Each structure stands twice: as C-alpha cells, then as structure tokens.
C-alpha cells in the first residue's frame, strides 16, 4: 500500500519534495452546545470555565504567530448560542484590515458555519456571502470527523447530518470561497465507515472540484467522555496511504504533526506531501496532544527521511 500511495503522490508532487506551514489554531470560545462525547474542550453555557476571546486577545495571538514566522491562523470554537453572526463578521473584518495579506486565516469550520447560518436564520448561500464580504476566503472542512449518519448519531446528536454538511460545503464553494476535506480516525468507527467517508469525499470533489486538500488526524481519547485507547501510528500511516490512493482526485494530502508529532513525517512515505507546524490548538491539547515549537528539529526529521521541506503560503481564494 505504501508503494502504491507513493505512485499516486508522484502524479502531483516530485518524490523528494514536501511543503509545510507554521500555523496557530485560535480557539476563540470554548462554549458549545453540541456535546460531542469525544471532545474534552467544550463547556456548556453558564459553566464558569467558559470564555469568549476579545478582539485584543485574538490580535495578541496573531502577533505571536507572526513573530514565530507563521502566516496562517485557523479559528475553531464551537456552537456558542450567545455569539451572533456580527461577532464573527466584525472580527474577521478587523483582522483583514489590520493584517491585510500578511497572514491568511481559516475563518471557521463547516460545522460552525452551519450552526451560525441556522442561528441567524440565513441560507447557507446567504451566510457564505456575509462572510465573504467580511474578508473571509477560507472555511475549512472541520467538524466532519467520520461522515456517516451512524457515527454522528452515536457521538454528535446535536450536530448536523452528512447530507446537510455537504450541502453547506457546496454553498461555500459556490460562493467562491475555498475549503478543505478533513477526517478523524480512532474512535469506534468501522472500516466500512472509514471507506464511506472517503467515498463521500471523493464524490464531492468529483462534483465540485472545491477541495484544496485532505487532512486526516487521530482521535485523542484523554479526558473525554468517550475515552478509549489511542490507535497506533502504524494504523494511522496505513489509513493515510489508503486515503492517498482513494482520493486521487485531490492533489494535496496532509499528515498530522499535531496528533502524531515527529512520527507524522513518516506519512510522507505513505502518500502525504504537506504538513502543519502548529504552535497551539487547545481542542486537541485538552485531549492529550503535545506541541513542540522546535521547528528545526521537526524539519530535520523530514530531511532525514529523504525529503526537502519548503515553506508553503496559503493561496488566496478566487
């Protein structure tokens, strides 16, 4: 499987080349009503540990990112019923005004986008237009986890259906925004459910051509209600190879340093061509992920594996 994945990779990328980004995930709020049992991060409305970041707090985190050589931020919070659409539009407008094109940001996940559209009583097309007017260029494919109805019924009873997820993502693409595909493995999903997720993703890409990349990472079970045992790195690498083979209509396959640390770089031999160097993600850190900002040490692992890592800037949406 490793050999075949490398053959598919070579259709898009030279064998010795790989790219990376330095980025930060800004968890602007931890208040969420979705109540996913695999999440150790969220707090319900009214709980004392709940928070919402001020604009100055967000700017501070962005300034730190720039100081560390990064130029990509991703926003990830949850379904906070107290935050109106204007909070997001005002924040993203202010970020674009302050930083211009010095940084790019992934404004929301598809799951958050869906909740905000419903909360504001807007169609997905109308909501996408509002965000585009606020300077948003990207809404990523986060919140997908495993895209089967059975999985969502077991673990995310207050999240949306798979059909609704792809309806929202299609509206994002049609609005001229860019998006990505994601997947998380290592819960209790079956192999058939993993294949269904890949098949649905492949069909969506065939239909829209809107997926800039595919990123798979692993569930961290610590301090969650679901619990469980973290899957082995070898299983992750096999699934990464399968994803590269199955999704031969997506050019960029990304491996997860956030959840696999340096072992993620072995994924470059299993079909991946790109990775993040994250400096923060409270959601996964609360569930047991560890982050290192010794970027040179991590990049040296890629070099030892025979690759030449080059920094990649996120393209602007059309």
Secondary structure by P-SEA (a helix, b strand, c coil): caaaaaaaaaacccccbbbbbbbbbbcccccccccccccccccccccccbbbbcaaaaaaaaaaaaaacccbbbbbbcccccccaaaaaaaaaaaaaacccccccccccaaaaaaaaaaacccaaaaaaaaaaaccccccccccccccaaaaaacccccccaaaaaaaaaaaaaaccccbbbbbccccccaaaaaaaaaaaaaaaaacccccbbbbbbbbcccccbbbbbbcaaaaaaaaaaaaaaaccccbbbbbcccccccccccccccccccccccccaaaaaabbbbbcaaaaaaaaaaaabbbbbbbcccccc
